Structure formats: structure tokens, C-alpha cells
């Protein structure tokens, strides 16, 4: 999170929209009360009110609806709060990176975005070893959809990201870091859950209501997957969050189709690898192509590259997390 000392020194007298006023605005937006915000900032209320008025005049918008006891953010205020948090976070990260360059030591913070699911299991394998070599390094990790993760990467709010193929390889460098099969998450009381075996055919799944990832490219790929065997999937729900998809399957709404790494076993559902034909998801670590990385990020990328190369050489299971399912032979990337 951005530091108060940094934003208070980064001022621009030519405009009311500087780091100081944005920081003041975010505190007022959090408290929704000028008195409490002023106390939190260690200043009197009149200068704070004037700073917000100046910001509104500079931007030509109203940021707050001023009630008798409580403020309320306008639509413009909500947008500015979102953007302010991004700008202040980037400013603080820039300060940290500059301090790192000046000191010459391998310290600082790595910001790593990950697709929702079990991506932390992927990153934990590297961070453990990297932290042992560089104990002063700190990490900021967060989950989101592929679109959210890539947007933050593009905006410079993240150094690296773990996403699933396909991706824009024209603008991103990448390292392949793992593969897992696509599975069906079936309600425990469903007829398919009662059948023996750890696999279920795609043709069989075409007979039942399905819950799939919401990402447009994923939906298209799943339709093509079924189309390849002359079937049409009965997609009744598209979910951006895999946890919610599993919850729907638990309630017998439908069968969820997701990568295995997004699934945490529980007593209410049964999971089976989808076959005939089987498909896999491939995960990659990505960063902007052609962009000069700091020494810390470059060292981390090199560490991950060496780690994955050794992993491939010494293991016949190039997996995100060791679990009960094997990747079916001949499975292609979806």
C-alpha cells in the first residue's frame, strides 16, 4: 500500500490534482466524514475541505454529495477513488524501485497477479526458494480474472502475472510453468457421480446442464471442444468465480467444467477427468515484452526459468500441484 510520507511530498503547484490531493481524497472517501478524515490526516477540517473543493473545481466534477452527517460518493467520485488507488499504489512502487536501484542491493517488492483458482500453489514453489536466497524481498500477491490480471500488468500495477493459455504472445514474454487436465465437477447425488472410474466422456457431459468459465475465449473453446465430436454443450451458467461454480454444482444446478487446479475436493461433489477427447490447461508466467525490468524482477524471472527447467528434467509429472489425477495421454491444450 502507498505510504503517507511519499504522497505528501509529491506535489504539483500547477494543479489541484496532485498526489497530495489524491491522498486526501482517498482518506475522505474511506471515512465519508470530513471531521474523521481530518483527524486521521492530522490536520484541521477547513484546509481539507478546501483541498477537496479545489480538486472538484480542477476536475470539473462533483465528487461527494454532502449530507448533514455523512458524505456520499458520486459516480465520478467512485471512478476517481478507483483510479486514485491505482495511481498512488504505482507511485509508491516507483519510489520503492528507485530506492532499490540507488542502494544496489537485491531488495524490494515483487507484485504478482494470478488467475483465480489454485495459482498460489504454483507461485509458492518459487517464492519459498527465492525467499531463502533473498530474505529481504517482499511480495504482493492477488487473484483476479485473466482480464483483470492482464489489465493491471499492462498498467504497470503488477510486475508479473500467472495466467492460462491462450494469451497475447505478441506483447508478452512467457515461461510455461504447469499443466493440468480439465475436469467435470459433479453433484454427489448425480447419476454420473455414482459411476465407477475417474473419467467421464465429453459426449456424456453433452447430455447435462453445464456451468463453465465466463471468459469469452474459454466459452468459445469449450463450444469448439464439443463441436469437434458433433455435440452442442448445454451451457446454463457462465461463472467468473470458480468457487461460485462449485457451489452451484453442490446444489445440483449443473456440472461445472473447470481446470483441475481450480478445484478443492469436498464431500458434496465428485470430480472426474474429461476424456474422449481430453484437454489440458497450460499456465504461464508472463511479463510485458520489450519492457526493461528492474534487477529484482529480472532475477526472479531467471530463478523461475531455472526452477522450471530443473522441474522438467527431474520429474515425469510436469504438474501445478500433485493430486490424484494424471494428465491423459495425447491431451491437447484447450
C-alpha positions as CSV (number, residue, x, y, z in Angstrom):
1,X,0.0,0.0,0.0
2,X,1.2,3.5,-0.7
3,X,3.0,5.4,2.1
4,X,1.8,8.7,3.5
5,X,5.3,10.2,3.6
6,X,5.7,9.7,-0.2
7,X,2.4,11.1,-1.4
8,X,2.7,14.2,0.8
9,X,6.0,15.2,-0.8
10,X,4.9,14.5,-4.4
11,X,3.0,17.8,-5.0
12,X,2.5,19.9,-8.1
13,X,1.5,23.5,-7.5
14,X,0.2,24.0,-11.1
15,X,-2.8,21.8,-10.5
16,X,-5.1,20.7,-7.7
17,X,-4.8,17.1,-8.9
18,X,-1.6,16.1,-7.3
19,X,-0.5,13.2,-5.2
20,X,-1.3,15.1,-2.0
21,X,-4.9,16.0,-3.0
22,X,-5.5,12.5,-4.3
23,X,-4.3,11.1,-1.0
24,X,-6.6,13.5,0.9
25,X,-9.5,12.5,-1.4
26,X,-9.0,8.7,-0.7
27,X,-9.0,9.2,3.0
28,X,-12.2,11.3,2.9
29,X,-13.7,8.7,0.6
30,X,-12.9,6.0,3.1
31,X,-14.2,7.9,6.1
32,X,-17.1,9.7,4.3
33,X,-16.8,12.3,7.0
34,X,-14.5,15.4,6.9
35,X,-14.0,15.5,10.6
36,X,-12.8,11.9,10.9
37,X,-10.7,12.2,7.8
38,X,-9.0,15.4,9.1
39,X,-8.2,13.7,12.4
40,X,-6.8,10.7,10.5
41,X,-4.6,13.0,8.4
42,X,-3.5,15.1,11.4
43,X,-4.9,18.4,10.1
44,X,-7.8,20.7,10.7
45,X,-11.0,20.4,8.7
46,X,-11.1,23.7,6.8
47,X,-7.9,23.1,4.8
48,X,-9.1,19.6,4.0
49,X,-12.5,20.8,2.8
50,X,-10.8,23.4,0.7
51,X,-8.4,20.8,-0.9
52,X,-11.4,18.7,-1.9
53,X,-13.2,21.7,-3.3
54,X,-10.1,22.6,-5.3
55,X,-9.9,19.1,-6.7
56,X,-13.5,19.2,-7.7
57,X,-13.0,22.6,-9.4
58,X,-9.9,21.4,-11.2
59,X,-11.6,18.2,-12.5
60,X,-14.9,20.0,-13.2
61,X,-17.0,17.3,-11.4
62,X,-18.7,16.8,-8.0
63,X,-17.0,14.1,-6.1
64,X,-19.3,14.0,-3.0
65,X,-22.9,14.5,-2.2
66,X,-22.7,16.5,1.1
67,X,-25.3,15.5,3.6
68,X,-25.8,16.8,7.2
69,X,-24.0,13.9,8.8
70,X,-22.4,11.9,6.1
71,X,-20.8,12.2,2.7
72,X,-21.7,10.0,-0.3
73,X,-19.5,9.4,-3.3
74,X,-20.9,10.4,-6.6
75,X,-20.4,8.2,-9.7
76,X,-17.4,10.5,-10.6
77,X,-16.1,10.1,-7.1
78,X,-16.3,6.3,-7.3
79,X,-14.3,6.4,-10.5
80,X,-11.7,8.7,-9.1
81,X,-11.3,6.6,-6.0
82,X,-10.6,3.5,-8.1
83,X,-8.1,5.4,-10.3
84,X,-6.5,7.2,-7.3
85,X,-5.8,3.9,-5.5
86,X,-4.1,2.7,-8.7
87,X,-2.0,5.8,-9.2
88,X,-0.9,6.1,-5.5
89,X,0.0,2.4,-5.5
90,X,2.1,2.8,-8.6
91,X,3.7,5.9,-7.2
92,X,4.7,4.1,-4.1
93,X,6.0,1.2,-6.0
94,X,8.1,3.6,-8.2
95,X,9.6,5.1,-5.0
96,X,10.5,1.6,-3.8
97,X,12.0,0.6,-7.1
98,X,14.1,3.8,-7.2
99,X,15.3,3.3,-3.7
100,X,16.3,-0.3,-4.7
101,X,18.3,1.0,-7.7
102,X,20.1,3.5,-5.5
103,X,21.0,1.0,-2.8
104,X,22.4,-1.5,-5.3
105,X,21.1,-4.4,-3.2
106,X,18.6,-7.1,-4.1
107,X,15.7,-5.9,-2.0
108,X,12.2,-4.5,-2.8
109,X,8.8,-5.9,-3.6
110,X,7.6,-8.2,-6.4
111,X,4.0,-7.7,-7.4
112,X,2.5,-10.9,-8.8
113,X,-1.0,-11.2,-10.2
114,X,-2.7,-14.6,-10.6
115,X,-5.8,-16.0,-12.2
116,X,-8.4,-17.2,-9.8
117,X,-8.1,-20.8,-8.6
118,X,-5.1,-22.6,-7.2
119,X,-2.4,-20.4,-8.7
120,X,-0.9,-19.7,-5.3
121,X,0.3,-23.3,-5.3
122,X,2.2,-22.5,-8.5
123,X,3.9,-19.4,-7.1
124,X,4.6,-20.9,-3.7
125,X,7.1,-23.3,-5.1
126,X,9.3,-20.5,-6.4
127,X,8.8,-18.0,-3.6
128,X,9.9,-20.4,-0.9
129,X,13.3,-20.9,-2.6
130,X,13.7,-17.4,-3.8
131,X,13.0,-16.1,-0.3
132,X,15.6,-18.3,1.2
133,X,18.2,-16.7,-1.2
134,X,16.9,-13.2,-0.9
135,X,15.2,-12.8,2.6
136,X,14.7,-9.0,2.3
137,X,12.4,-9.3,-0.8
138,X,8.7,-8.9,-0.1
139,X,5.7,-10.0,-2.2
140,X,2.3,-8.6,-3.2
141,X,0.1,-11.3,-4.5
142,X,-3.6,-11.1,-5.5
143,X,-6.1,-13.1,-7.6
144,X,-8.5,-12.0,-10.3
145,X,-9.9,-12.9,-13.7
146,X,-7.5,-13.1,-16.6
147,X,-8.7,-9.8,-17.9
148,X,-8.2,-8.1,-14.5
149,X,-4.7,-9.6,-14.1
150,X,-3.6,-8.6,-17.6
151,X,-5.1,-5.1,-17.2
152,X,-3.0,-4.5,-14.1
153,X,0.0,-5.9,-15.8
154,X,-0.5,-3.5,-18.8
155,X,-0.9,-0.5,-16.5
156,X,2.3,-1.3,-14.6
157,X,0.5,-2.2,-11.4
158,X,2.0,-5.7,-11.4
159,X,5.4,-6.9,-12.4
160,X,4.4,-10.4,-13.4
161,X,1.3,-12.5,-13.8
162,X,0.3,-16.1,-13.8
163,X,-2.4,-16.8,-16.4
164,X,-3.7,-19.6,-18.6
165,X,-3.1,-20.1,-22.3
166,X,-4.2,-18.6,-24.7
167,X,-2.7,-15.1,-24.2
168,X,-1.4,-12.2,-26.3
169,X,2.1,-13.5,-27.1
170,X,2.8,-10.6,-29.4
171,X,3.1,-8.3,-26.4
172,X,4.0,-10.6,-23.6
173,X,7.1,-12.8,-22.8
174,X,6.3,-16.0,-21.1
175,X,7.6,-19.2,-19.3
176,X,5.5,-22.3,-19.2
177,X,5.0,-23.3,-15.6
178,X,2.5,-26.1,-15.5
179,X,-0.3,-28.2,-17.0
180,X,-3.4,-29.8,-15.6
181,X,-6.4,-31.6,-17.1
182,X,-9.9,-30.2,-17.4
183,X,-12.4,-31.9,-15.1
184,X,-16.1,-32.2,-14.5
185,X,-17.3,-31.3,-11.0
186,X,-20.4,-33.4,-10.5
187,X,-23.0,-33.1,-7.7
188,X,-22.6,-36.1,-5.4
189,X,-26.2,-37.2,-5.9
190,X,-25.9,-37.1,-9.7
191,X,-26.1,-40.3,-11.7
192,X,-22.6,-39.7,-13.2
193,X,-21.2,-39.4,-9.7
194,X,-22.3,-43.0,-8.9
195,X,-20.5,-44.5,-11.9
196,X,-17.1,-46.1,-11.2
197,X,-13.9,-44.7,-12.7
198,X,-12.1,-41.3,-12.6
199,X,-13.1,-40.2,-16.1
200,X,-16.2,-39.1,-17.9
201,X,-16.6,-38.7,-21.7
202,X,-17.3,-35.4,-23.3
203,X,-20.3,-36.9,-25.2
204,X,-21.8,-38.0,-21.9
205,X,-21.5,-34.4,-20.5
206,X,-23.3,-33.0,-23.5
207,X,-26.5,-34.6,-22.1
208,X,-26.5,-32.5,-18.9
209,X,-26.7,-28.8,-17.9
210,X,-23.2,-27.3,-17.6
211,X,-21.5,-24.5,-15.8
212,X,-18.4,-23.0,-17.5
213,X,-15.8,-20.2,-17.1
214,X,-17.1,-16.8,-18.1
215,X,-14.1,-15.7,-20.1
216,X,-15.3,-15.3,-23.8
217,X,-12.3,-17.2,-25.2
218,X,-12.9,-20.1,-22.9
219,X,-16.6,-20.3,-23.8
220,X,-15.7,-20.4,-27.5
221,X,-13.0,-23.0,-26.9
222,X,-15.4,-25.2,-24.9
223,X,-18.1,-25.0,-27.7
224,X,-15.4,-26.0,-30.2
225,X,-14.4,-28.8,-28.0
226,X,-17.9,-30.2,-28.0
227,X,-18.3,-29.3,-31.7
228,X,-15.4,-31.5,-32.5
229,X,-17.4,-34.6,-31.6
230,X,-20.6,-33.3,-33.2
231,X,-22.2,-32.2,-29.9
232,X,-23.5,-28.9,-28.5
233,X,-22.9,-28.1,-24.8
234,X,-25.9,-27.2,-22.7
235,X,-24.4,-24.2,-21.0
236,X,-26.8,-22.9,-18.5
237,X,-24.5,-20.6,-16.5
238,X,-21.2,-18.8,-17.0
239,X,-19.2,-18.0,-13.9
240,X,-16.2,-15.7,-13.4
241,X,-15.5,-17.3,-10.0
242,X,-14.8,-21.0,-9.7
243,X,-15.8,-21.1,-6.1
244,X,-19.3,-20.0,-7.0
245,X,-19.4,-22.6,-9.8
246,X,-18.6,-25.3,-7.3
247,X,-21.3,-24.0,-5.0
248,X,-23.8,-24.3,-7.8
249,X,-22.7,-27.9,-8.5
250,X,-23.1,-28.7,-4.8
251,X,-26.7,-27.6,-5.1
252,X,-27.3,-29.8,-8.2
253,X,-27.7,-26.9,-10.5
254,X,-25.4,-28.4,-13.1
255,X,-22.0,-29.9,-13.8
256,X,-19.1,-27.5,-13.7
257,X,-16.3,-27.7,-16.3
258,X,-13.1,-26.1,-15.0
259,X,-9.3,-26.8,-14.9
260,X,-8.4,-29.2,-12.1
261,X,-6.2,-26.6,-10.3
262,X,-9.4,-24.5,-9.6
263,X,-11.0,-27.3,-7.7
264,X,-10.7,-28.1,-4.0
265,X,-12.3,-31.5,-3.1
266,X,-15.2,-31.6,-0.8
267,X,-17.9,-34.1,0.3
268,X,-20.7,-32.6,-1.8
269,X,-19.3,-33.1,-5.3
270,X,-17.3,-35.7,-7.2
271,X,-14.6,-34.8,-9.8
272,X,-13.7,-36.7,-12.9
273,X,-11.2,-36.1,-15.7
274,X,-12.9,-35.3,-19.0
275,X,-11.8,-37.6,-21.9
276,X,-12.6,-38.5,-25.5
277,X,-11.1,-36.2,-26.2
278,X,-9.2,-35.0,-23.1
279,X,-7.9,-31.4,-22.8
280,X,-5.4,-29.7,-20.6
281,X,-4.9,-26.1,-19.4
282,X,-1.4,-24.7,-19.6
283,X,-0.2,-22.0,-17.2
284,X,2.4,-19.4,-18.0
285,X,4.3,-16.7,-16.1
286,X,4.1,-13.5,-18.3
287,X,5.6,-10.0,-18.3
288,X,5.5,-7.2,-20.9
289,X,7.6,-7.8,-23.9
290,X,10.3,-5.2,-24.6
291,X,9.9,-3.5,-21.2
292,X,13.0,-3.1,-19.2
293,X,12.6,-4.9,-15.9
294,X,14.3,-4.0,-12.6
295,X,17.1,-6.1,-11.3
296,X,14.9,-7.8,-8.7
297,X,12.2,-8.8,-11.3
298,X,14.9,-10.0,-13.8
299,X,16.5,-12.1,-11.1
300,X,13.1,-13.6,-10.1
301,X,12.3,-14.4,-13.8
302,X,15.6,-16.1,-14.2
303,X,15.0,-18.1,-11.0
304,X,11.6,-19.3,-12.2
305,X,13.1,-20.2,-15.6
306,X,15.9,-22.3,-14.0
307,X,13.4,-23.8,-11.5
308,X,11.0,-24.9,-14.2
309,X,13.8,-26.3,-16.4
310,X,15.1,-28.4,-13.5
311,X,11.5,-29.5,-12.7
312,X,11.0,-30.7,-16.3
313,X,14.3,-32.6,-16.2
314,X,13.8,-34.4,-13.0
315,X,10.1,-35.1,-12.9
316,X,7.8,-37.0,-15.2
317,X,4.8,-35.1,-13.9
318,X,5.0,-31.5,-15.0
319,X,2.2,-30.5,-12.7
320,X,0.9,-27.5,-10.9
321,X,0.1,-29.5,-7.8
322,X,0.5,-33.2,-7.2
323,X,-3.0,-34.7,-6.9
324,X,-4.9,-37.9,-7.7
325,X,-5.4,-37.3,-11.5
326,X,-2.9,-38.0,-14.2
327,X,-2.9,-36.0,-17.5
328,X,-4.4,-38.2,-20.1
329,X,-2.0,-39.2,-22.9
330,X,-2.3,-37.2,-26.0
331,X,-4.4,-34.4,-24.3
332,X,-4.2,-31.1,-26.2
333,X,-4.3,-27.6,-24.8
334,X,-7.8,-26.0,-24.6
